[in-house]
Amino acid sequence: MSGNTNPKNHTNPKSHTSTGNHTGNHTGTGKRAARERLREQRETERRRETLRRRLTASAVGVVVVAIAATVAIVTANVGDDGPLVVPAGAKAGEDTVVLYGDPDAPATLEVYEDPRCPYCGLMEESLGGTIKELADQGRLNVEYHFATFIDDAVGGDGSKTALNALAAALETGGQEDFIALHQELYANQPAETDDAFADPEHLIDLAGQAGVDSAEFAEAVRNNTYGGWVERVSEAFADSGVTGTPTVRLDGEAVEVIGADGQAVTPEEFTQQVERILG
């Protein structure tokens, strides 16, 4: 803009000639007129430059505000383990809970467990099939509340990585794939101090044994797609008031799943408790 209005591009007033008074007076008037035009041109240029700077500053300000807003939005949805992606199939209205069975079933069994918890493994080995059968019959549905505190207690990331895999199975294959992988993980649960579940490839191999083998599932496991959701699930467990796993409740009433001898109750003993509570 300034190149097109450079005063040096205008005619130099000294190009006018002087021949006598009349001519001299004309030359003096011409010089004054030329100086006036130059002054006006410079003033115009100054105003244009000021306007250009203001517009540039305004545009920069808009960009900065837009970037700041974008960062704020992204930051609000990003936790330590990545952005929040909730798997399809999480319980409506309480998306830190995984629901198995008919949402309209007449009773709800709440199950609190950690993928690395050895007592949860004992419970699932003894009662997992019975719980699934009761849900499949429509007598109750199951709400899974997961914890990952063993990762903090003994070190590692196995609980969180396994829970991310369960979320991936729920997203890509629904309840059927979720429960299949859930059962497979507990059937192949490592020792509590063994962080084998932290290896995504190991989880993908176990999932394949359960028939959960889509490319989308494997990608989500490798990318920790549901890491942000896992973080929220862990926080929800910490806020639940439940102090240990496994904890099981049927319509709010405690159900014994680990006996005084430290072993899981039998399917018959468990079913008797269910019958008593349901009446």
C-alpha positions in Angstrom: 0.0 0.0 0.0 2.7 2.5 0.9 4.7 1.8 -2.3 1.8 3.1 -4.4 1.6 6.3 -2.4 5.2 7.2 -2.0 5.5 11.0 -2.3 8.6 10.6 -4.6 6.4 9.2 -7.3 4.6 12.6 -7.6 5.8 15.4 -9.7 8.7 17.4 -8.2 7.5 21.1 -7.8 10.9 22.3 -8.8 10.1 21.3 -12.4 8.1 24.5 -12.8 10.0 27.5 -14.4 10.2 31.2 -13.3 10.1 34.0 -16.0 9.3 37.5 -14.4 6.9 38.5 -11.7 3.9 37.0 -13.2 5.7 33.8 -13.8 7.4 34.2 -10.4 4.1 34.6 -8.7 2.7 31.6 -10.6 5.8 29.6 -9.6 5.4 30.6 -5.9 1.7 29.7 -6.0 2.6 26.4 -7.7 5.2 25.6 -5.1 2.7 26.3 -2.3 0.1 24.1 -4.0 2.6 21.4 -4.5 3.6 21.5 -0.9 0.0 21.4 0.2 -0.6 18.4 -2.1 2.4 16.6 -0.6 1.3 17.4 2.9 -2.2 16.0 2.2 -0.8 13.0 0.5 1.5 12.3 3.5 -1.5 12.7 5.9 -3.6 10.3 3.8 -0.7 7.8 3.9 -0.4 8.2 7.6 -4.1 7.5 8.1 -4.0 4.5 5.9 -1.0 3.1 7.7 -2.7 3.6 11.1 -5.8 1.9 9.8 -3.7 -1.0 8.4 -2.0 -1.5 11.8 -5.2 -1.4 13.6 -6.8 -4.0 11.3 -3.7 -6.2 11.6 -3.7 -6.0 15.4 -7.5 -6.8 15.4 -7.0 -9.8 13.2 -4.2 -11.1 15.4 -6.4 -10.6 18.4 -9.2 -12.6 16.9 -6.8 -15.4 16.0 -5.3 -15.4 19.6 -8.8 -15.5 21.1 -9.8 -18.3 18.8 -6.7 -20.3 19.6 -7.2 -19.7 23.3 -10.8 -20.9 23.1 -9.8 -24.0 21.2 -7.2 -24.8 23.7 -9.6 -24.3 26.5 -12.2 -26.6 24.9 -9.6 -29.3 24.2 -8.0 -29.0 27.7 -11.4 -29.3 29.3 -11.9 -32.7 27.6 -8.4 -34.1 28.1 -7.2 -35.8 31.2 -3.8 -37.3 32.1 -4.6 -40.4 30.0 -5.9 -38.5 26.9 -9.1 -37.1 25.6 -12.4 -38.3 26.9 -14.0 -40.9 24.6 -16.9 -42.7 26.1 -17.6 -46.2 24.7 -21.0 -46.8 23.1 -22.8 -49.1 25.4 -21.8 -47.4 28.7 -24.8 -46.9 30.9 -27.0 -44.1 29.8 -26.9 -41.2 32.4 -24.0 -42.8 34.2 -21.3 -43.4 31.6 -18.6 -44.7 34.0 -20.7 -47.9 34.4 -20.8 -50.7 32.0 -24.3 -52.4 31.8 -24.7 -56.0 30.8 -28.2 -57.3 30.2 -31.6 -55.7 29.7 -31.7 -52.2 31.1 -35.4 -52.8 32.0 -34.7 -56.0 34.0 -36.5 -56.2 37.3 -33.3 -56.2 39.4 -29.8 -54.8 39.2 -26.6 -56.5 40.4 -23.8 -54.1 41.1 -20.3 -55.6 40.7 -17.2 -53.6 41.8 -14.0 -55.2 40.6 -10.4 -54.5 39.5 -9.0 -56.4 36.5 -5.9 -57.3 38.5 -7.7 -58.2 41.8 -7.0 -61.8 42.7 -10.2 -62.2 44.7 -12.2 -60.8 41.8 -10.6 -63.5 39.7 -11.8 -66.1 42.2 -15.3 -64.7 42.1 -15.4 -64.6 38.3 -14.0 -68.2 38.1 -16.8 -69.5 40.3 -19.7 -67.1 39.6 -19.1 -65.4 36.3 -21.1 -67.9 34.3 -23.9 -67.9 36.8 -24.1 -64.1 36.8 -24.1 -64.0 33.0 -26.8 -66.7 32.9 -29.1 -64.8 35.3 -28.7 -61.6 33.2 -29.3 -63.5 29.9 -32.5 -64.9 31.4 -33.7 -61.4 32.1 -33.9 -61.9 35.9 -31.5 -59.0 36.5 -29.0 -56.8 34.8 -25.4 -56.3 35.8 -23.7 -52.9 36.4 -19.9 -53.2 36.3 -18.1 -50.6 38.3 -14.4 -50.9 37.7 -11.4 -49.9 39.8 -7.7 -49.6 38.9 -6.2 -49.0 42.4 -4.0 -52.1 42.1 -1.9 -50.3 39.5 -1.1 -47.7 42.2 -0.8 -50.2 45.0 1.7 -52.6 43.4 2.8 -50.6 40.4 2.1 -50.8 36.7 -0.7 -50.1 34.3 -2.3 -53.5 33.8 -5.7 -52.6 35.3 -6.0 -49.4 33.3 -4.9 -51.0 30.0 -7.2 -54.0 30.5 -10.1 -51.6 31.2 -9.3 -49.7 28.0 -9.5 -53.0 26.1 -12.9 -53.8 27.7 -14.1 -50.4 26.6 -12.9 -51.1 23.1 -14.7 -54.4 23.1 -17.9 -52.7 24.2 -17.6 -50.1 21.5 -16.8 -52.4 18.6 -18.8 -55.4 19.6 -21.4 -54.4 22.1 -22.3 -56.4 25.2 -21.5 -59.7 23.6 -17.9 -58.8 23.0 -17.5 -57.0 26.3 -18.6 -60.0 28.4 -16.6 -62.4 26.2 -13.4 -60.4 26.8 -14.3 -59.9 30.5 -14.5 -63.6 31.0 -11.3 -64.2 29.0 -9.3 -61.7 31.0 -10.3 -63.2 34.4 -9.7 -66.7 33.1 -6.1 -65.7 32.2 -5.5 -63.2 35.1 -1.8 -63.0 36.0 -0.6 -62.9 39.6 -1.4 -59.6 41.3 2.2 -58.4 41.1 2.6 -59.4 37.4 1.7 -56.5 35.1 1.1 -58.6 32.1 -2.2 -56.8 31.3 -0.1 -53.7 30.6 1.0 -55.1 27.3 -1.6 -54.2 24.6 -0.4 -57.0 22.3 -1.1 -59.6 25.1 -4.6 -58.2 25.5 -5.2 -58.4 21.8 -4.1 -62.0 21.8 -6.4 -62.9 24.7 -9.3 -61.0 22.9 -8.7 -63.1 19.8 -9.1 -66.3 21.8 -12.5 -64.9 22.9 -13.5 -64.1 19.3 -12.9 -60.3 19.7 -10.6 -59.7 16.8 -11.7 -56.7 14.8 -9.1 -54.3 13.4 -11.0 -51.4 15.1 -10.7 -53.1 18.5 -7.0 -53.7 18.1 -6.4 -50.1 17.0 -8.3 -48.8 20.1 -6.3 -51.0 22.4 -2.9 -50.0 20.9 -3.9 -46.3 20.9 -5.4 -46.3 24.4 -8.4 -44.7 22.9 -10.5 -44.9 26.1 -7.7 -43.8 28.5 -9.6 -40.6 29.4 -12.7 -42.6 30.1 -10.7 -45.1 32.2 -9.5 -42.2 34.3 -13.0 -41.1 35.0 -14.1 -44.6 35.8 -11.3 -44.8 38.3 -12.3 -41.5 39.9 -15.9 -42.7 40.1 -14.8 -45.8 42.0 -12.7 -43.7 44.4 -15.8 -41.5 45.1 -18.2 -44.5 45.5 -17.4 -45.2 49.1 -16.6 -48.9 48.2 -13.4 -49.8 50.0 -12.5 -53.1 48.4 -13.1 -55.5 45.6 -15.0 -57.6 44.8 -18.1 -55.9 46.2 -21.4 -57.1 45.0 -24.9 -55.7 45.7 -28.3 -56.8 44.5 -30.8 -54.0 44.5 -28.6 -52.3 47.2 -28.3 -55.4 49.4 -24.8 -56.9 49.9 -24.2 -60.3 48.4 -21.5 -62.5 49.8 -19.1 -63.7 47.0 -16.0 -64.5 49.0 -16.4 -66.7 52.1 -14.7 -66.5 55.4 -12.2 -69.0 54.1 -11.0 -66.6 51.4 -12.6 -68.7 48.6 -15.4 -67.8 46.3 -18.9 -69.0 47.3 -20.4 -71.7 45.1 -22.9 -70.9 42.3 -25.6 -72.6 44.5 -24.8 -70.4 47.5 -24.8 -67.3 45.3 -28.1 -68.3 43.7 -29.7 -68.9 47.1 -28.8 -65.3 48.1 -30.3 -63.9 44.9 -33.5 -65.9 45.4 -33.8 -64.6 48.9 -33.3 -61.0 48.0 -35.6 -61.1 44.9 -38.2 -63.0 46.9 
